[in-house]
Amino acid sequence: MTPQIYLDNAATTRVHPKVVEAMLPFFTEGYGNPSSLYELGQQAKAAVTDARERIAAHINAKAQDIYFTSGGTESDNWALKSTADAYSDKGRHIITSAIEHHAISHSAEWLKRHGYEITYLGVDEKGLIDPAELEAAIRPDTTLVSIIFANNEIGTIEPIKELAAITHRHGAVFHTDAVQALTNIPIDVVDLDVDMLSASGHKFSGPKGIGFLYIRKGIKTKSFLDGGAQERKRRASTENVPGIIGMARALDIAIENYAERTKHECDLRDHLIRRVLAEVEHSRLNGDAVKRLPGNANFSFEFVEGESLLLSLEQKGILGSSGSACASGSLDPSHVLLAIGLPHEIAHGSLRLTLSEDTTLDEIDYTVEAIKEVVAHLRNMSPLFEDFVAGKKKISAVK
Amino acid sequence: MAYSEKVMEHFTNPRNMGEIENPSGVGTVGNAQCGDIMRVYFDIDDEGIIRDVKFKTFGCAAAVATSSMATELVKGKTVQEALAVTNAAVCEALDGLPPIKVHCSLLAEEAIHAALWDYAEKNGIVIEGLEQPKSDIHEDEEDEEEY
Protein backbone atom coordinates (compact mmCIF):
# COMPACT_ATOMS: atom_id res chain seq x y z
CA MET A 1 0.00 0.00 0.00
CA THR A 2 1.23 3.49 -0.80
CA PRO A 3 2.16 5.35 2.38
CA GLN A 4 1.05 8.92 3.02
CA ILE A 5 3.95 11.18 3.87
CA TYR A 6 2.76 14.70 4.57
CA LEU A 7 5.54 17.19 3.83
CA ASP A 8 3.42 20.29 3.28
CA ASN A 9 3.25 21.67 6.82
CA ALA A 10 3.81 25.22 5.59
CA ALA A 11 0.47 24.91 3.78
CA THR A 12 -1.34 23.69 6.86
CA THR A 13 -0.85 21.30 9.76
CA ARG A 14 -2.72 18.43 11.33
CA VAL A 15 -4.67 19.72 14.31
CA HIS A 16 -3.19 18.37 17.53
CA PRO A 17 -5.61 15.93 19.27
CA LYS A 18 -5.22 17.89 22.52
CA VAL A 19 -6.31 21.00 20.63
CA VAL A 20 -9.45 19.27 19.38
CA GLU A 21 -10.12 18.07 22.92
CA ALA A 22 -9.83 21.61 24.27
CA MET A 23 -12.16 23.00 21.59
CA LEU A 24 -14.98 20.44 21.68
CA PRO A 25 -16.80 21.64 24.86
CA PHE A 26 -17.19 25.09 23.30
CA PHE A 27 -19.35 23.76 20.48
CA THR A 28 -21.98 21.91 22.47
CA GLU A 29 -21.76 23.04 26.10
CA GLY A 30 -19.96 26.35 26.45
CA TYR A 31 -21.54 27.73 23.27
CA GLY A 32 -22.60 31.07 24.72
CA ASN A 33 -21.90 34.40 23.05
CA PRO A 34 -19.18 36.25 25.01
CA SER A 35 -21.21 39.46 24.66
CA SER A 36 -24.19 37.94 26.52
CA LEU A 37 -24.61 38.96 30.14
CA TYR A 38 -25.87 35.66 31.55
CA GLU A 39 -23.58 33.01 32.94
CA LEU A 40 -23.32 30.93 29.72
CA GLY A 41 -22.03 33.99 27.86
CA GLN A 42 -19.74 35.13 30.63
CA GLN A 43 -18.13 31.68 30.83
CA ALA A 44 -17.27 31.92 27.14
CA LYS A 45 -15.95 35.44 27.69
CA ALA A 46 -13.75 34.24 30.53
CA ALA A 47 -12.36 31.44 28.34
CA VAL A 48 -11.56 33.95 25.57
CA THR A 49 -9.89 36.28 28.08
CA ASP A 50 -7.79 33.42 29.43
CA ALA A 51 -6.77 32.38 25.91
CA ARG A 52 -5.85 35.96 25.04
CA GLU A 53 -3.65 36.24 28.12
CA ARG A 54 -1.83 32.99 27.38
CA ILE A 55 -1.23 33.90 23.72
CA ALA A 56 0.03 37.35 24.74
CA ALA A 57 2.40 35.86 27.31
CA HIS A 58 3.93 33.55 24.68
CA ILE A 59 5.12 36.55 22.63
CA ASN A 60 5.72 38.86 25.62
CA ALA A 61 2.81 41.13 24.66
CA LYS A 62 0.06 42.66 26.75
CA ALA A 63 -3.26 40.83 26.51
CA GLN A 64 -5.15 43.93 25.37
CA ASP A 65 -2.80 44.20 22.36
CA ILE A 66 -3.90 40.83 20.90
CA TYR A 67 -6.78 41.12 18.42
CA PHE A 68 -8.38 37.91 17.16
CA THR A 69 -9.03 37.66 13.41
CA SER A 70 -10.11 35.00 10.93
CA GLY A 71 -6.49 34.18 10.08
CA GLY A 72 -3.21 35.41 8.64
CA THR A 73 -4.79 36.89 5.53
CA GLU A 74 -7.19 39.08 7.49
CA SER A 75 -4.44 40.14 9.89
CA ASP A 76 -2.25 41.19 6.96
CA ASN A 77 -5.10 43.03 5.20
CA TRP A 78 -5.95 44.85 8.42
CA ALA A 79 -2.35 45.76 9.23
CA LEU A 80 -1.73 47.22 5.81
CA LYS A 81 -4.96 48.86 4.71
CA SER A 82 -6.32 50.22 7.97
CA THR A 83 -2.97 51.42 9.29
CA ALA A 84 -2.07 53.13 6.02
CA ASP A 85 -5.47 54.81 6.21
CA ALA A 86 -5.02 55.89 9.84
CA TYR A 87 -1.70 57.61 9.05
CA SER A 88 -2.67 58.99 5.62
CA ASP A 89 -2.53 62.59 6.90
CA LYS A 90 1.15 62.11 7.63
CA GLY A 91 2.06 60.42 4.36
CA ARG A 92 1.10 57.90 1.72
CA HIS A 93 4.30 55.95 1.19
CA ILE A 94 4.49 52.27 2.23
CA ILE A 95 7.52 49.98 2.09
CA THR A 96 7.32 46.22 1.78
CA SER A 97 9.39 43.49 0.09
CA ALA A 98 9.39 41.52 -3.15
CA ILE A 99 8.92 38.21 -1.30
CA GLU A 100 5.79 38.86 0.75
CA HIS A 101 2.84 36.49 0.93
CA HIS A 102 0.04 37.56 -1.42
CA ALA A 103 -2.00 38.67 1.60
CA ILE A 104 0.52 41.52 1.92
CA SER A 105 1.50 42.11 -1.71
CA HIS A 106 -2.09 42.16 -2.96
CA SER A 107 -3.09 44.45 -0.09
CA ALA A 108 -0.22 46.73 -1.14
CA GLU A 109 -1.56 46.68 -4.71
CA TRP A 110 -4.98 47.63 -3.34
CA LEU A 111 -3.38 50.58 -1.54
CA LYS A 112 -1.63 51.60 -4.75
CA ARG A 113 -4.98 51.71 -6.54
CA HIS A 114 -6.19 53.99 -3.74
CA GLY A 115 -3.49 56.61 -4.08
CA TYR A 116 -0.59 55.20 -2.08
CA GLU A 117 2.95 54.79 -3.28
CA ILE A 118 4.59 51.42 -2.64
CA THR A 119 8.29 50.59 -2.58
CA TYR A 120 9.24 46.93 -2.83
CA LEU A 121 12.62 46.05 -1.33
CA GLY A 122 14.49 43.43 -3.33
CA VAL A 123 16.32 40.45 -1.86
CA ASP A 124 19.66 38.77 -2.49
CA GLU A 125 20.06 35.28 -3.97
CA LYS A 126 19.31 33.73 -0.56
CA GLY A 127 16.15 35.78 -0.14
CA LEU A 128 17.60 38.17 2.45
CA ILE A 129 16.64 41.83 2.69
CA ASP A 130 19.52 44.27 3.12
CA PRO A 131 18.74 46.69 5.99
CA ALA A 132 20.76 49.36 4.16
CA GLU A 133 18.19 49.20 1.36
CA LEU A 134 15.42 49.97 3.80
CA GLU A 135 17.47 52.85 5.21
CA ALA A 136 17.82 54.23 1.67
CA ALA A 137 14.17 53.74 0.72
CA ILE A 138 12.53 55.25 3.78
CA ARG A 139 11.28 58.86 3.45
CA PRO A 140 9.62 61.50 5.60
CA ASP A 141 6.23 60.49 4.16
CA THR A 142 6.77 56.76 4.80
CA THR A 143 4.18 55.71 7.36
CA LEU A 144 4.38 51.93 7.35
CA VAL A 145 6.98 49.24 6.70
CA SER A 146 5.80 45.61 6.40
CA ILE A 147 8.32 42.78 6.07
CA ILE A 148 7.70 39.04 6.21
CA PHE A 149 9.40 37.46 9.26
CA ALA A 150 10.22 34.17 7.55
CA ASN A 151 9.32 33.43 3.96
CA ASN A 152 6.66 30.79 3.36
CA GLU A 153 8.29 29.34 0.24
CA ILE A 154 12.04 29.38 0.74
CA GLY A 155 12.07 29.65 4.55
CA THR A 156 14.53 32.56 4.74
CA ILE A 157 14.44 34.40 8.09
CA GLU A 158 14.72 38.19 7.76
CA PRO A 159 16.61 40.51 10.16
CA ILE A 160 13.38 41.79 11.72
CA LYS A 161 14.88 43.44 14.80
CA GLU A 162 17.26 45.50 12.68
CA LEU A 163 14.57 46.43 10.16
CA ALA A 164 12.20 47.51 12.96
CA ALA A 165 14.92 49.69 14.51
CA ILE A 166 15.60 51.48 11.22
CA THR A 167 11.88 52.01 10.69
CA HIS A 168 11.48 53.53 14.16
CA ARG A 169 14.46 55.85 13.75
CA HIS A 170 12.51 57.34 10.86
CA GLY A 171 9.26 57.53 12.77
CA ALA A 172 7.29 54.94 10.82
CA VAL A 173 5.24 51.94 12.00
CA PHE A 174 6.70 48.43 11.61
CA HIS A 175 4.54 45.37 10.82
CA THR A 176 5.71 41.82 10.28
CA ASP A 177 3.87 38.85 8.81
CA ALA A 178 4.94 36.12 11.26
CA VAL A 179 2.53 33.47 10.00
CA GLN A 180 5.35 30.99 9.24
CA ALA A 181 7.66 32.24 11.98
CA LEU A 182 5.52 31.93 15.11
CA THR A 183 6.44 28.71 17.00
CA ASN A 184 9.42 28.14 14.68
CA ILE A 185 11.51 31.13 15.83
CA PRO A 186 11.41 32.62 19.35
CA ILE A 187 9.28 35.79 19.19
CA ASP A 188 9.39 38.52 21.84
CA VAL A 189 7.60 41.62 20.56
CA VAL A 190 9.27 43.84 23.17
CA ASP A 191 12.78 42.69 22.33
CA LEU A 192 12.12 42.80 18.57
CA ASP A 193 10.38 46.15 19.03
CA VAL A 194 7.74 45.47 16.36
CA ASP A 195 4.49 47.45 16.34
CA MET A 196 2.26 44.90 14.64
CA LEU A 197 2.53 41.18 14.00
CA SER A 198 0.27 38.77 12.07
CA ALA A 199 -0.22 35.12 13.02
CA SER A 200 -2.40 32.19 11.97
CA GLY A 201 -3.54 29.25 14.10
CA HIS A 202 -3.52 26.46 11.52
CA LYS A 203 0.20 26.81 10.84
CA PHE A 204 1.05 25.43 14.29
CA SER A 205 -1.41 22.55 14.71
CA GLY A 206 -4.33 24.82 15.60
CA PRO A 207 -7.61 25.05 13.70
CA LYS A 208 -8.19 26.90 10.43
CA GLY A 209 -10.11 30.17 10.35
CA ILE A 210 -8.49 31.76 13.39
CA GLY A 211 -5.52 34.08 13.74
CA PHE A 212 -4.50 37.24 15.49
CA LEU A 213 -2.98 40.62 14.94
CA TYR A 214 -0.77 42.08 17.63
CA ILE A 215 -1.12 45.87 17.72
CA ARG A 216 1.10 47.66 20.19
CA LYS A 217 -0.75 50.18 22.37
CA GLY A 218 -0.51 53.65 20.85
CA ILE A 219 -0.37 52.52 17.22
CA LYS A 220 -3.14 54.11 15.21
CA THR A 221 -5.21 51.81 13.05
CA LYS A 222 -8.84 51.90 12.03
CA SER A 223 -11.32 49.15 12.71
CA PHE A 224 -11.18 46.57 9.97
CA LEU A 225 -14.70 45.19 10.34
CA ASP A 226 -17.48 47.57 11.37
CA GLY A 227 -20.25 46.32 13.61
CA GLY A 228 -20.37 45.39 17.25
CA ALA A 229 -17.98 46.35 20.03
CA GLN A 230 -15.90 43.16 20.04
CA GLU A 231 -12.09 43.29 20.21
CA ARG A 232 -12.02 46.69 21.87
CA LYS A 233 -14.25 48.06 19.07
CA ARG A 234 -11.54 47.41 16.49
CA ARG A 235 -12.77 44.19 14.93
CA ALA A 236 -16.49 43.53 15.04
CA SER A 237 -17.98 40.03 14.80
CA THR A 238 -18.88 37.43 17.39
CA GLU A 239 -15.69 35.81 18.63
CA ASN A 240 -14.77 32.43 17.16
CA VAL A 241 -14.67 30.96 20.65
CA PRO A 242 -13.68 27.34 19.82
CA GLY A 243 -11.07 28.66 17.35
CA ILE A 244 -9.59 31.03 19.92
CA ILE A 245 -9.45 28.27 22.55
CA GLY A 246 -7.87 25.89 20.03
CA MET A 247 -5.26 28.39 18.86
CA ALA A 248 -4.25 29.17 22.44
CA ARG A 249 -3.93 25.48 23.28
CA ALA A 250 -1.89 24.84 20.10
CA LEU A 251 0.43 27.70 20.96
CA ASP A 252 0.85 26.41 24.54
CA ILE A 253 1.93 23.02 23.19
CA ALA A 254 4.20 24.44 20.47
CA ILE A 255 6.00 26.79 22.85
CA GLU A 256 6.35 24.07 25.47
CA ASN A 257 8.04 21.63 23.07
CA TYR A 258 9.84 24.32 21.05
CA ALA A 259 13.42 23.19 21.70
CA GLU A 260 13.03 19.48 20.96
CA ARG A 261 10.58 20.01 18.09
CA THR A 262 12.69 22.50 16.19
CA LYS A 263 15.85 20.47 16.79
CA HIS A 264 14.15 17.36 15.40
CA GLU A 265 12.95 19.30 12.34
CA CYS A 266 16.32 20.99 11.76
CA ASP A 267 18.16 17.65 11.97
CA LEU A 268 15.84 15.94 9.49
CA ARG A 269 15.78 19.01 7.22
CA ASP A 270 19.57 19.13 7.05
CA HIS A 271 19.71 15.38 6.38
CA LEU A 272 17.19 15.82 3.55
CA ILE A 273 19.10 18.77 2.08
CA ARG A 274 22.47 17.01 2.31
CA ARG A 275 21.21 13.85 0.63
CA VAL A 276 19.30 15.60 -2.18
CA LEU A 277 22.15 17.93 -3.09
CA ALA A 278 24.66 15.05 -2.99
CA GLU A 279 22.57 12.47 -4.81
CA VAL A 280 20.56 14.42 -7.39
CA GLU A 281 22.66 16.14 -10.05
CA HIS A 282 21.77 19.65 -11.15
CA SER A 283 19.77 20.37 -8.04
CA ARG A 284 20.00 23.46 -5.84
CA LEU A 285 18.73 24.60 -2.49
CA ASN A 286 16.65 27.78 -2.58
CA GLY A 287 16.94 30.12 0.39
CA ASP A 288 19.59 30.50 3.06
CA ALA A 289 21.17 27.31 4.47
CA VAL A 290 21.36 28.70 8.03
CA LYS A 291 18.87 31.58 8.38
CA ARG A 292 16.12 29.15 7.57
CA LEU A 293 12.86 27.90 9.09
CA PRO A 294 13.44 24.58 10.91
CA GLY A 295 11.12 22.45 8.76
CA ASN A 296 11.63 24.07 5.35
CA ALA A 297 13.51 22.61 2.38
CA ASN A 298 13.08 24.15 -1.07
CA PHE A 299 14.85 22.65 -4.08
CA SER A 300 15.07 23.34 -7.78
CA PHE A 301 15.73 20.50 -10.17
CA GLU A 302 16.90 21.64 -13.56
CA PHE A 303 15.17 20.31 -16.70
CA VAL A 304 12.13 19.20 -14.67
CA GLU A 305 8.75 20.90 -14.33
CA GLY A 306 7.22 21.25 -10.87
CA GLU A 307 3.68 20.04 -11.41
CA SER A 308 4.87 16.81 -13.02
CA LEU A 309 7.26 16.40 -10.12
CA LEU A 310 4.50 16.93 -7.53
CA LEU A 311 2.04 14.56 -9.19
CA SER A 312 4.70 11.88 -9.59
CA LEU A 313 5.66 12.20 -5.93
CA GLU A 314 2.00 12.09 -4.93
CA GLN A 315 1.73 8.75 -6.72
CA LYS A 316 4.40 7.55 -4.31
CA GLY A 317 2.46 8.94 -1.36
CA ILE A 318 4.53 12.11 -0.83
CA LEU A 319 2.63 15.38 -0.47
CA GLY A 320 4.63 18.56 -1.09
CA SER A 321 4.22 21.79 -3.04
CA SER A 322 5.86 23.65 -5.89
CA GLY A 323 6.40 27.21 -7.06
CA SER A 324 5.72 26.14 -10.61
CA ALA A 325 3.06 28.07 -12.52
CA CYS A 326 1.14 24.94 -13.42
CA ALA A 327 1.11 23.73 -9.83
CA SER A 328 -0.25 27.01 -8.55
CA GLY A 329 -3.01 27.30 -11.12
CA SER A 330 -1.61 30.59 -12.42
CA LEU A 331 0.62 31.13 -15.42
CA ASP A 332 3.69 32.60 -13.75
CA PRO A 333 6.13 30.78 -11.52
CA SER A 334 6.47 31.94 -7.92
CA HIS A 335 7.33 35.64 -7.45
CA VAL A 336 9.61 34.61 -4.58
CA LEU A 337 11.72 32.32 -6.75
CA LEU A 338 11.92 34.99 -9.46
CA ALA A 339 12.90 37.59 -6.81
CA ILE A 340 15.93 35.51 -5.75
CA GLY A 341 17.00 35.52 -9.39
CA LEU A 342 16.00 32.08 -10.66
CA PRO A 343 15.34 31.92 -14.42
CA HIS A 344 11.77 30.93 -15.30
CA GLU A 345 12.58 27.39 -16.39
CA ILE A 346 14.38 26.67 -13.11
CA ALA A 347 11.68 28.35 -11.02
CA HIS A 348 9.20 26.01 -12.74
CA GLY A 349 11.12 23.01 -11.38
CA SER A 350 10.94 23.83 -7.70
CA LEU A 351 9.81 21.60 -4.87
CA ARG A 352 8.99 22.71 -1.33
CA LEU A 353 8.96 20.09 1.41
CA THR A 354 7.99 21.27 4.90
CA LEU A 355 8.43 18.94 7.86
CA SER A 356 6.66 18.59 11.18
CA GLU A 357 7.52 17.11 14.55
CA ASP A 358 5.86 13.88 13.38
CA THR A 359 8.15 13.46 10.34
CA THR A 360 10.51 10.50 10.68
CA LEU A 361 13.98 9.72 9.33
CA ASP A 362 12.54 6.74 7.43
CA GLU A 363 10.04 9.03 5.71
CA ILE A 364 12.81 11.42 4.68
CA ASP A 365 14.97 8.60 3.31
CA TYR A 366 12.00 7.18 1.41
CA THR A 367 11.34 10.67 0.03
CA VAL A 368 14.93 11.09 -1.18
CA GLU A 369 14.75 7.76 -3.03
CA ALA A 370 11.43 8.77 -4.58
CA ILE A 371 12.82 12.15 -5.68
CA LYS A 372 15.80 10.42 -7.33
CA GLU A 373 13.52 8.06 -9.27
CA VAL A 374 11.01 10.70 -10.31
CA VAL A 375 13.59 13.31 -11.35
CA ALA A 376 15.44 10.69 -13.44
CA HIS A 377 12.18 9.66 -15.13
CA LEU A 378 11.15 13.25 -15.90
CA ARG A 379 14.61 14.17 -17.18
CA ASN A 380 14.55 11.15 -19.44
CA MET A 381 11.39 12.69 -20.91
CA SER A 382 12.73 16.26 -21.04
CA PRO A 383 13.95 17.80 -24.32
CA LEU A 384 15.85 20.37 -22.24
CA PHE A 385 17.84 17.59 -20.60
CA GLU A 386 18.37 15.85 -23.95
CA ASP A 387 19.92 19.03 -25.33
CA PHE A 388 22.00 19.50 -22.21
CA VAL A 389 23.37 15.97 -22.48
CA ALA A 390 24.05 16.49 -26.19
CA GLY A 391 26.15 19.47 -25.18
CA LYS A 392 23.90 22.06 -26.72
CA LYS A 393 23.11 25.28 -25.00
CA LYS A 394 19.84 25.21 -23.17
CA ILE A 395 16.80 26.28 -25.12
CA SER A 396 16.28 29.88 -24.17
CA ALA A 397 12.66 30.06 -25.22
CA VAL A 398 11.24 29.88 -21.72
CA LYS A 399 11.33 33.49 -20.74
CA MET B 1 -6.76 20.79 -10.38
CA ALA B 2 -8.76 17.77 -11.33
CA TYR B 3 -7.39 15.75 -14.23
CA SER B 4 -9.37 12.99 -15.90
CA GLU B 5 -8.32 9.39 -15.26
CA LYS B 6 -7.16 9.20 -18.86
CA VAL B 7 -4.86 12.21 -18.45
CA MET B 8 -3.33 10.69 -15.33
CA GLU B 9 -2.96 7.33 -17.07
CA HIS B 10 -1.09 8.88 -20.03
CA PHE B 11 0.99 11.01 -17.66
CA THR B 12 1.96 7.97 -15.61
CA ASN B 13 2.56 5.68 -18.60
CA PRO B 14 3.36 7.95 -21.53
CA ARG B 15 3.20 6.30 -24.99
CA ASN B 16 5.92 6.90 -27.59
CA MET B 17 8.25 8.69 -25.23
CA GLY B 18 11.82 8.84 -26.51
CA GLU B 19 13.90 9.83 -29.53
CA ILE B 20 14.34 8.67 -33.13
CA GLU B 21 17.82 8.71 -34.61
CA ASN B 22 17.99 10.34 -38.03
CA PRO B 23 14.32 11.26 -38.04
CA SER B 24 12.44 12.20 -41.21
CA GLY B 25 11.26 15.26 -39.37
CA VAL B 26 11.67 16.77 -35.93
CA GLY B 27 9.96 19.78 -34.42
CA THR B 28 10.36 21.56 -31.11
CA VAL B 29 7.85 24.10 -29.90
CA GLY B 30 7.72 26.11 -26.71
CA ASN B 31 5.10 27.98 -24.82
CA ALA B 32 6.57 30.71 -22.70
CA GLN B 33 3.41 31.17 -20.64
CA CYS B 34 3.35 27.82 -18.93
CA GLY B 35 6.96 26.83 -19.35
CA ASP B 36 6.26 23.88 -21.65
CA ILE B 37 8.65 22.61 -24.32
CA MET B 38 7.58 19.80 -26.60
CA ARG B 39 9.60 17.93 -29.23
CA VAL B 40 8.20 15.44 -31.76
CA TYR B 41 10.20 13.06 -33.98
CA PHE B 42 8.78 11.35 -37.09
CA ASP B 43 9.92 8.39 -39.09
CA ILE B 44 8.00 8.78 -42.37
CA ASP B 45 8.30 6.23 -45.19
CA ASP B 46 8.34 6.84 -48.95
CA GLU B 47 4.55 6.55 -49.15
CA GLY B 48 4.25 9.43 -46.68
CA ILE B 49 3.06 7.22 -43.85
CA ILE B 50 4.21 7.90 -40.29
CA ARG B 51 5.85 4.61 -39.36
CA ASP B 52 7.09 5.74 -35.99
CA VAL B 53 6.74 8.75 -33.75
CA LYS B 54 8.42 9.74 -30.49
CA PHE B 55 8.18 12.73 -28.20
CA LYS B 56 10.00 14.47 -25.40
CA THR B 57 8.27 17.03 -23.21
CA PHE B 58 9.24 19.40 -20.44
CA GLY B 59 6.03 20.47 -18.79
CA CYS B 60 3.07 19.75 -16.59
CA ALA B 61 0.98 16.57 -16.54
CA ALA B 62 -1.38 18.02 -19.16
CA ALA B 63 1.54 18.68 -21.50
CA VAL B 64 2.90 15.15 -21.07
CA ALA B 65 -0.52 13.54 -21.51
CA THR B 66 -1.35 15.57 -24.64
CA SER B 67 2.06 14.68 -26.12
CA SER B 68 1.40 11.03 -25.45
CA MET B 69 -2.12 11.11 -26.88
CA ALA B 70 -1.20 13.24 -29.90
CA THR B 71 1.55 10.81 -30.90
CA GLU B 72 -0.89 7.90 -30.56
CA LEU B 73 -3.37 9.67 -32.83
CA VAL B 74 -0.86 10.24 -35.66
CA LYS B 75 1.01 6.94 -35.54
CA GLY B 76 0.49 4.89 -38.71
CA LYS B 77 -1.36 7.76 -40.37
CA THR B 78 -0.53 9.62 -43.56
CA VAL B 79 0.99 13.07 -43.41
CA GLN B 80 -2.33 14.60 -44.47
CA GLU B 81 -4.20 12.65 -41.78
CA ALA B 82 -1.69 13.76 -39.17
CA LEU B 83 -2.15 17.35 -40.22
CA ALA B 84 -5.87 16.99 -39.57
CA VAL B 85 -5.36 16.00 -35.91
CA THR B 86 -6.46 19.05 -33.94
CA ASN B 87 -5.90 20.06 -30.36
CA ALA B 88 -9.64 19.61 -29.81
CA ALA B 89 -9.36 15.98 -30.93
CA VAL B 90 -6.45 15.43 -28.54
CA CYS B 91 -8.40 17.01 -25.70
CA GLU B 92 -11.46 14.93 -26.44
CA ALA B 93 -9.44 11.72 -26.59
CA LEU B 94 -8.18 12.54 -23.08
CA ASP B 95 -11.75 13.07 -21.80
CA GLY B 96 -11.08 16.79 -21.54
CA LEU B 97 -8.60 19.08 -19.78
CA PRO B 98 -9.14 21.65 -17.02
CA PRO B 99 -9.80 25.05 -18.70
CA ILE B 100 -6.46 26.55 -17.62
CA LYS B 101 -4.66 23.61 -19.24
CA VAL B 102 -6.30 23.66 -22.67
CA HIS B 103 -3.40 25.72 -24.06
CA CYS B 104 -1.14 22.72 -23.41
CA SER B 105 -3.01 20.78 -26.07
CA LEU B 106 -2.33 23.53 -28.59
CA LEU B 107 1.33 22.81 -28.10
CA ALA B 108 0.90 19.16 -29.11
CA GLU B 109 -0.78 20.20 -32.36
CA GLU B 110 1.98 22.72 -33.01
CA ALA B 111 4.73 20.21 -32.28
CA ILE B 112 3.26 17.85 -34.88
CA HIS B 113 3.06 20.69 -37.40
CA ALA B 114 6.63 21.73 -36.64
CA ALA B 115 7.91 18.20 -37.23
CA LEU B 116 5.91 17.97 -40.48
CA TRP B 117 7.30 21.35 -41.55
CA ASP B 118 10.84 20.04 -40.96
CA TYR B 119 10.02 16.88 -42.95
CA ALA B 120 8.67 18.97 -45.84
CA GLU B 121 11.72 21.24 -45.85
CA LYS B 122 14.15 18.33 -45.78
CA ASN B 123 12.41 16.69 -48.72
CA GLY B 124 11.68 19.84 -50.69
CA ILE B 125 7.95 19.20 -50.73
CA VAL B 126 4.94 21.33 -49.92
CA ILE B 127 2.30 19.88 -47.60
CA GLU B 128 -1.00 21.44 -48.48
CA GLY B 129 -2.54 23.34 -45.59
CA LEU B 130 0.59 23.30 -43.43
CA GLU B 131 1.92 26.54 -42.03
CA GLN B 132 5.02 26.94 -39.94
CA PRO B 133 3.92 27.05 -36.29
CA LYS B 134 4.52 30.37 -34.55
CA SER B 135 6.24 28.86 -31.54
CA ASP B 136 8.59 26.74 -33.66
CA ILE B 137 12.10 26.68 -32.22
CA HIS B 138 14.54 26.09 -35.08
CA GLU B 139 17.23 23.70 -34.01
CA ASP B 140 20.10 25.69 -35.44
CA GLU B 141 19.03 29.11 -34.28
CA GLU B 142 17.52 28.34 -30.92
CA ASP B 143 19.90 30.67 -29.10
CA GLU B 144 18.42 33.62 -30.92
CA GLU B 145 14.86 32.77 -30.09
CA GLU B 146 13.15 35.37 -27.98
CA TYR B 147 9.73 34.89 -26.51
Interface residues (C-beta under 8 A of the other chain):
Chain A: F303 V304 E305 E307 S308 L311 Q315 S324 A325 C326 A327 G329 L331 P333 H344 E345 H348 N380 M381 S382 P383 L384 F385 E386 K392 K393 I395 S396 A397 V398 K399
Chain B: M1 M8 F11 T12 P14 M17 E19 T28 G30 A32 Q33 C34 G35 D36 I37 M38 R39 K56 T57 F58 G59 C60 A61 A62 A63 V64 I100 K101 S135 I137 E142 D143 E145 E146 Y147
